[in-house]
């Protein structure tokens, strides 16, 4: 049954149905960046705090203080956008929540507990500066990191369940024999959870580093050297650089999982229109004969199913999915190249330090303007890659809201006027974004008494 046929039978109008999807996509796209930085910034804070305890360097302490303050602001904004998403699940998709809420509801309950743990200890950590013993203060930051990771993981179990529904039976259209644990730990959970956590750390690392790359470029033009900004760049960029190659491996794992369990999504991702043997690898204008079959099945002549192997009314928007996949891969390769360059520079510096018995010369780390400009672009690019990845995941599952079980149009609110909610959300979120950026810009300047003196020493990436 087509979408238009279902919508014609007393359900939402096509305009309202599309508005509901656009509103959900917009709010999720807004929230996912905040959530990613909310996972990564506390981790960066603890890295800087740990270095402060080891070295006694006040610059690390100042970085930890500022990063957690920024995390607190973004946490508050993320709490608002996350709450809006929760309401949207019920107001935009009541058919989905009414029928299947009992299956995945436990995951949302656990996410709430993790959220409260994160919020409580973030408050303790922020209050504890100059009030708690240094080591005790450091320990109060650990639950913030753990709570953020657990909170994201529990939410991902819901999305992974939507891709691989488990933990229930349908009897005459009614949900029975609910097993919340089986629903949470469905086959897609491990790969999606690892993929998201790594992506979040990588996005946060490159995004925060891009802020300091801008400051370093400004410092170079002013003819001065600021160690605070160089350390502020080195720590998050190192985190992003470490995660980048790991994400490539996990991305390969995710692609193979999709190929085995959602073959129609895989066909859309790779642009396989017709079932054939020896499928070439196509990327933009490049094509390598038989390469996709070889990469996926380790057989250059293996047969892969194309879109023509599935009913047309089950096809996702293939052009959107393929474009999102290519954007994600292109940016991933760009970030991987930057990570490799940074890693090679670090190794060269270590060798120089071994020969000289001291840290390598300043030229041994890539503080060249072209590298800093590339790092500046990397912050935005990482966010775009995150959005492209979610587009592939969500749009590629269409026309299903629960893969193979419930179509998206069956879940939408049938009441008229959903498009007005989209307009309101666009206005409110624009104001929220402007206010958030304004607050963060006000927090950007460092007090003169905490500014580190200029020197010509190079920060060592965190080990």
C-alpha positions as CSV (number, residue, x, y, z in Angstrom):
1,X,0.0,0.0,0.0
2,X,1.5,3.4,-1.0
3,X,1.9,6.4,1.3
4,X,-0.8,8.4,-0.6
5,X,-3.3,5.5,-0.3
6,X,-2.8,5.3,3.4
7,X,-3.0,9.1,3.8
8,X,-6.1,9.2,1.8
9,X,-7.9,6.9,4.2
10,X,-8.7,9.5,6.8
11,X,-5.1,10.0,8.0
12,X,-2.9,13.1,7.9
13,X,-2.8,15.1,4.7
14,X,0.4,14.7,2.6
15,X,1.4,18.3,3.6
16,X,1.0,17.5,7.3
17,X,2.7,14.2,7.0
18,X,5.7,15.8,5.3
19,X,5.7,18.6,7.9
20,X,5.8,16.0,10.7
21,X,8.8,14.3,9.1
22,X,10.6,17.6,8.5
23,X,10.0,18.8,12.1
24,X,11.3,15.6,13.5
25,X,14.4,15.7,11.2
26,X,15.1,19.3,12.1
27,X,14.8,18.9,15.8
28,X,16.8,15.6,15.8
29,X,19.5,17.2,13.6
30,X,19.7,20.2,16.0
31,X,19.8,18.0,19.1
32,X,22.4,15.4,17.8
33,X,25.1,18.0,17.6
34,X,24.4,19.2,21.1
35,X,24.3,15.6,22.4
36,X,27.6,14.8,20.6
37,X,29.4,17.8,22.2
38,X,27.7,17.0,25.5
39,X,29.4,13.6,25.4
40,X,32.8,14.8,24.3
41,X,33.3,18.0,26.3
42,X,33.2,16.3,29.7
43,X,35.7,13.8,28.4
44,X,38.0,16.6,27.2
45,X,37.6,18.3,30.6
46,X,38.8,15.2,32.4
47,X,41.7,14.8,30.0
48,X,42.8,18.4,30.8
49,X,42.1,17.9,34.5
50,X,44.2,14.8,34.5
51,X,47.1,16.6,32.9
52,X,46.7,19.4,35.4
53,X,47.1,16.9,38.3
54,X,50.2,15.3,36.6
55,X,52.0,18.5,35.7
56,X,50.6,21.2,38.0
57,X,50.3,23.4,34.9
58,X,47.5,26.0,35.5
59,X,46.8,26.3,31.8
60,X,45.3,22.7,31.9
61,X,43.2,23.8,34.9
62,X,41.9,26.8,33.1
63,X,41.0,24.7,30.1
64,X,39.1,22.2,32.2
65,X,37.2,25.0,34.0
66,X,36.2,26.6,30.7
67,X,35.3,23.4,28.9
68,X,33.0,22.2,31.7
69,X,31.3,25.6,31.9
70,X,30.6,25.4,28.1
71,X,29.4,21.9,28.6
72,X,27.0,23.1,31.3
73,X,25.5,25.7,28.9
74,X,25.2,23.2,26.0
75,X,23.8,20.6,28.5
76,X,21.0,23.0,29.4
77,X,20.2,23.7,25.8
78,X,20.4,20.0,25.0
79,X,18.0,19.2,27.8
80,X,15.5,21.6,26.2
81,X,15.9,20.2,22.7
82,X,15.8,16.6,24.0
83,X,12.5,17.4,25.9
84,X,11.0,18.7,22.7
85,X,12.0,15.5,20.9
86,X,10.3,13.5,23.7
87,X,7.1,15.5,23.3
88,X,7.3,15.1,19.5
89,X,7.4,11.4,19.8
90,X,3.9,11.5,21.3
91,X,2.4,14.4,19.4
92,X,3.7,13.7,15.9
93,X,3.8,9.9,16.0
94,X,1.0,8.7,18.4
95,X,0.4,5.5,16.4
96,X,4.0,4.5,17.0
97,X,4.1,5.3,20.7
98,X,0.6,3.9,21.5
99,X,1.4,0.5,19.9
100,X,5.1,0.0,20.7
101,X,5.9,2.3,23.6
102,X,5.6,-0.6,26.0
103,X,8.4,-2.4,24.1
104,X,11.1,0.3,24.2
105,X,9.9,2.4,27.2
106,X,12.4,0.8,29.6
107,X,15.3,2.3,27.5
108,X,13.8,5.8,27.9
109,X,13.4,5.3,31.6
110,X,17.1,4.2,32.0
111,X,18.1,7.2,29.9
112,X,16.3,9.5,32.3
113,X,18.3,8.0,35.2
114,X,21.6,8.4,33.4
115,X,20.6,12.0,32.5
116,X,20.0,12.9,36.2
117,X,23.3,11.3,37.2
118,X,25.1,13.4,34.6
119,X,23.3,16.6,35.6
120,X,23.9,16.1,39.4
121,X,27.6,15.5,39.1
122,X,28.0,18.2,36.5
123,X,26.7,20.6,39.1
124,X,29.0,19.2,41.7
125,X,32.0,19.4,39.4
126,X,31.3,23.0,38.4
127,X,30.8,24.0,42.1
128,X,33.8,22.1,43.2
129,X,36.4,24.3,41.5
130,X,38.7,25.7,44.3
131,X,36.4,24.1,46.9
132,X,37.2,20.4,46.7
133,X,40.6,18.7,47.0
134,X,42.0,18.3,43.4
135,X,41.8,14.5,43.3
136,X,38.3,14.4,44.7
137,X,37.2,17.1,42.3
138,X,38.6,15.0,39.4
139,X,36.6,12.0,40.6
140,X,33.4,14.0,40.6
141,X,33.8,14.5,36.8
142,X,33.9,10.7,36.0
143,X,30.1,10.2,36.5
144,X,29.5,13.1,34.1
145,X,31.3,11.3,31.4
146,X,29.8,7.9,32.2
147,X,26.3,9.3,32.5
148,X,26.6,11.1,29.2
149,X,27.8,7.9,27.4
150,X,25.1,5.8,29.1
151,X,22.4,8.3,28.3
152,X,23.3,8.4,24.6
153,X,23.6,4.6,24.5
154,X,20.1,4.0,25.9
155,X,18.6,6.4,23.4
156,X,20.5,4.6,20.6
157,X,18.9,1.3,21.7
158,X,15.5,2.7,20.7
159,X,16.8,3.7,17.3
160,X,18.5,0.4,16.8
161,X,15.3,-1.4,17.8
162,X,13.5,0.6,15.1
163,X,16.0,-0.8,12.6
164,X,16.0,-4.4,14.1
165,X,12.7,-4.8,16.1
166,X,12.9,-7.6,18.7
167,X,11.4,-8.4,22.1
168,X,7.7,-8.7,21.2
169,X,5.2,-10.7,19.2
170,X,2.3,-9.5,17.1
171,X,-0.9,-11.5,17.6
172,X,-3.9,-10.2,15.6
173,X,-2.2,-6.9,15.3
174,X,-1.7,-6.6,19.1
175,X,1.7,-6.5,20.8
176,X,2.2,-9.4,23.2
177,X,5.0,-11.2,25.1
178,X,7.1,-8.0,25.6
179,X,10.7,-8.5,26.6
180,X,12.3,-5.1,27.2
181,X,15.8,-6.5,27.5
182,X,15.6,-8.3,24.2
183,X,14.3,-5.1,22.6
184,X,17.2,-3.0,24.0
185,X,19.9,-5.5,23.2
186,X,18.7,-6.1,19.6
187,X,21.3,-7.1,16.9
188,X,21.8,-3.5,15.8
189,X,22.5,-2.1,19.3
190,X,26.3,-2.9,19.5
191,X,27.2,-1.4,16.1
192,X,25.0,1.6,16.4
193,X,26.1,2.4,20.0
194,X,29.8,2.2,19.2
195,X,29.3,4.1,16.0
196,X,27.5,6.9,17.8
197,X,29.9,7.2,20.7
198,X,33.0,7.4,18.5
199,X,31.2,9.8,16.2
200,X,30.3,12.0,19.1
201,X,33.9,12.1,20.5
202,X,35.2,12.8,17.0
203,X,32.7,15.6,16.3
204,X,33.4,17.2,19.7
205,X,37.2,16.9,19.3
206,X,37.3,18.5,15.9
207,X,34.7,21.1,16.7
208,X,36.4,22.3,19.8
209,X,39.8,22.2,18.1
210,X,38.5,24.4,15.3
211,X,37.7,27.1,17.8
212,X,41.3,27.1,18.9
213,X,42.6,26.8,15.3
214,X,40.8,30.1,14.6
215,X,42.5,31.7,17.7
216,X,45.9,30.3,16.6
217,X,45.5,31.8,13.1
218,X,44.6,35.1,14.7
219,X,47.7,34.9,17.0
220,X,50.0,34.2,14.1
221,X,48.7,37.3,12.3
222,X,49.3,39.3,15.5
223,X,52.9,38.0,15.7
224,X,52.5,36.4,19.1
225,X,52.4,32.8,20.5
226,X,49.7,31.7,22.9
227,X,50.3,28.4,24.7
228,X,46.8,28.4,26.1
229,X,45.3,28.2,22.6
230,X,47.9,25.6,21.4
231,X,47.1,23.3,24.3
232,X,43.4,24.0,23.7
233,X,43.9,22.9,20.2
234,X,46.2,19.9,20.8
235,X,44.0,18.1,23.3
236,X,40.7,18.0,21.4
237,X,42.3,17.5,18.0
238,X,44.2,14.5,19.4
239,X,41.0,13.0,20.6
240,X,39.4,13.5,17.2
241,X,42.5,12.1,15.5
242,X,42.5,9.0,17.6
243,X,38.8,8.4,16.9
244,X,39.0,9.0,13.2
245,X,40.7,5.7,12.2
246,X,38.6,3.7,14.7
247,X,35.5,5.2,13.2
248,X,36.6,4.0,9.7
249,X,36.7,0.4,11.1
250,X,33.4,0.7,12.9
251,X,31.9,2.3,9.7
252,X,32.9,-0.8,7.8
253,X,31.3,-3.0,10.5
254,X,28.1,-0.9,10.2
255,X,28.0,-1.1,6.4
256,X,28.4,-4.9,6.5
257,X,25.6,-5.1,9.1
258,X,23.3,-3.0,7.0
259,X,24.1,-5.2,3.9
260,X,23.1,-8.3,5.8
261,X,20.1,-7.0,7.7
262,X,18.7,-4.1,5.6
263,X,19.8,-4.9,2.1
264,X,17.4,-2.4,0.5
265,X,19.1,0.4,2.5
266,X,22.5,-0.9,1.5
267,X,21.4,-0.9,-2.2
268,X,20.3,2.8,-1.8
269,X,23.6,3.7,0.0
270,X,25.7,2.2,-2.8
271,X,23.5,3.2,-5.7
272,X,22.9,-0.5,-6.8
273,X,19.9,-0.2,-9.0
274,X,19.9,-3.7,-10.5
275,X,20.8,-7.1,-8.9
276,X,24.1,-8.3,-10.5
277,X,27.3,-10.2,-10.0
278,X,30.6,-8.4,-9.8
279,X,29.2,-5.1,-8.6
280,X,31.6,-2.2,-9.1
281,X,32.4,0.3,-6.4
282,X,31.1,3.7,-7.5
283,X,32.0,7.0,-5.8
284,X,31.2,10.3,-7.4
285,X,32.7,10.0,-10.9
286,X,35.0,7.1,-10.0
287,X,34.2,3.4,-10.7
288,X,36.2,0.4,-9.8
289,X,35.0,-2.8,-11.5
290,X,33.9,-5.7,-9.2
291,X,35.3,-3.8,-6.1
292,X,32.1,-3.6,-4.1
293,X,31.4,-7.3,-4.4
294,X,35.0,-8.0,-3.4
295,X,35.0,-5.6,-0.4
296,X,31.6,-6.9,0.9
297,X,31.8,-10.6,0.1
298,X,35.5,-11.2,-0.5
299,X,34.5,-12.5,-3.9
300,X,34.9,-10.3,-7.0
301,X,32.0,-12.1,-8.7
302,X,29.6,-12.2,-5.8
303,X,26.0,-11.2,-6.5
304,X,24.5,-8.3,-4.7
305,X,20.8,-7.4,-4.6
306,X,19.8,-4.1,-6.1
307,X,16.7,-1.9,-5.6
308,X,14.9,-3.9,-8.3
309,X,14.9,-6.9,-6.0
310,X,12.4,-5.2,-3.7
311,X,8.8,-3.9,-4.1
312,X,8.8,-0.4,-5.3
313,X,6.6,0.8,-2.5
314,X,9.4,-0.2,0.0
315,X,12.1,1.8,-1.7
316,X,13.7,4.6,0.3
317,X,14.6,7.9,-1.4
318,X,17.7,6.4,-2.9
319,X,19.2,9.7,-4.2
320,X,19.1,11.3,-0.7
321,X,20.5,8.2,0.9
322,X,23.4,7.8,-1.6
323,X,24.2,11.5,-1.4
324,X,24.3,11.4,2.4
325,X,26.5,8.3,2.4
326,X,29.0,9.9,-0.1
327,X,29.1,13.1,2.0
328,X,29.8,11.1,5.1
329,X,32.6,9.0,3.4
330,X,34.2,12.0,1.8
331,X,34.4,14.0,5.0
332,X,35.6,10.9,6.9
333,X,38.5,10.5,4.5
334,X,39.4,14.2,4.9
335,X,39.4,13.9,8.7
336,X,41.4,10.7,8.5
337,X,44.0,12.4,6.4
338,X,44.3,15.3,8.9
339,X,44.5,12.7,11.7
340,X,47.3,10.9,9.9
341,X,49.2,14.1,9.3
342,X,48.9,15.0,13.0
343,X,50.0,11.6,14.1
344,X,53.1,11.6,11.8
345,X,54.1,15.0,13.1
346,X,53.7,13.8,16.7
347,X,55.9,10.7,16.0
348,X,58.5,13.0,14.3
349,X,58.5,15.2,17.4
350,X,59.0,12.2,19.7
351,X,62.0,11.0,17.7
352,X,63.4,14.5,17.9
353,X,62.8,14.6,21.6
354,X,64.7,11.3,22.0
355,X,67.7,12.5,20.0
356,X,67.9,15.8,21.7
357,X,66.9,14.7,25.2
358,X,64.1,17.3,25.2
359,X,60.9,18.2,23.4
360,X,61.3,18.7,19.7
361,X,61.5,22.0,18.0
362,X,58.4,24.0,17.3
363,X,58.4,23.1,13.7
364,X,57.9,19.5,14.5
365,X,54.2,20.0,15.2
366,X,52.0,21.2,12.3
367,X,51.3,24.8,13.3
368,X,51.4,25.8,9.6
369,X,48.6,28.2,8.5
370,X,47.3,25.8,5.9
371,X,47.0,23.0,8.5
372,X,45.2,25.3,10.9
373,X,42.8,26.4,8.2
374,X,42.1,22.7,7.4
375,X,41.5,22.1,11.1
376,X,39.2,25.1,11.2
377,X,37.2,23.5,8.4
378,X,37.3,20.1,10.1
379,X,35.0,21.3,12.9
380,X,32.2,22.2,10.6
381,X,32.9,19.2,8.3
382,X,32.6,16.7,11.3
383,X,29.2,18.1,12.2
384,X,28.1,17.8,8.6
385,X,29.3,14.2,8.5
386,X,27.3,13.5,11.6
387,X,24.1,14.9,10.1
388,X,24.8,13.0,6.8
389,X,25.2,9.8,8.8
390,X,21.9,10.2,10.6
391,X,20.2,11.0,7.2
392,X,21.5,7.7,5.9
393,X,20.2,5.9,9.0
394,X,16.8,7.4,9.1
395,X,15.9,8.1,5.5
396,X,17.4,4.8,4.5
397,X,14.9,3.0,6.7
398,X,11.9,4.6,5.0
399,X,9.1,3.9,4.4
400,X,9.3,2.1,7.8
401,X,9.2,3.7,11.2
402,X,9.7,0.2,12.6
403,X,11.6,-1.8,10.0
404,X,9.4,-4.3,8.3
405,X,6.6,-3.9,10.9
406,X,5.1,-0.4,10.8
407,X,5.1,2.1,8.0
408,X,5.8,5.7,8.9
409,X,2.5,7.0,7.6
410,X,0.7,4.6,9.9
411,X,2.3,6.2,12.9
412,X,1.7,9.9,12.1
413,X,-0.9,12.0,14.0
414,X,-4.0,12.2,11.8
415,X,-5.1,15.6,13.1
416,X,-4.7,18.6,10.7
417,X,-2.4,21.5,11.2
418,X,0.9,19.7,11.9
419,X,2.7,22.0,9.6
420,X,2.1,25.0,11.9
421,X,4.1,23.2,14.6
422,X,7.0,23.1,12.1
423,X,6.9,26.8,11.6
424,X,6.9,27.4,15.4
425,X,9.8,25.1,16.0
426,X,11.9,26.8,13.3
427,X,11.4,30.2,14.9
428,X,12.0,29.0,18.5
429,X,15.0,27.0,17.6
430,X,16.5,29.9,15.6
431,X,16.2,32.1,18.7
432,X,17.6,29.3,20.9
433,X,20.6,28.9,18.6
434,X,21.3,32.6,18.6
435,X,21.1,32.8,22.4
436,X,23.4,29.9,22.8
437,X,26.0,31.2,20.5
438,X,25.8,34.6,22.2
439,X,26.4,33.1,25.6
440,X,29.3,31.0,24.4
441,X,30.9,34.0,22.8
442,X,30.6,35.9,26.1
443,X,32.4,33.0,27.7
444,X,35.2,33.0,25.1
445,X,37.5,35.7,26.7
446,X,39.9,34.6,29.4
447,X,40.5,36.8,32.4
448,X,44.0,38.4,32.2
449,X,45.0,36.9,35.5
450,X,44.5,33.4,34.1
451,X,46.1,33.9,30.8
452,X,49.3,31.9,30.3
453,X,52.4,33.9,29.3
454,X,53.5,33.7,25.7
455,X,56.4,31.3,25.0
456,X,57.8,29.2,22.2
457,X,57.1,25.8,23.8
458,X,54.9,23.4,21.9
459,X,52.2,21.4,23.7
460,X,52.5,17.7,23.6
461,X,49.4,15.8,22.5
462,X,47.8,13.8,25.3
463,X,49.2,10.4,25.7
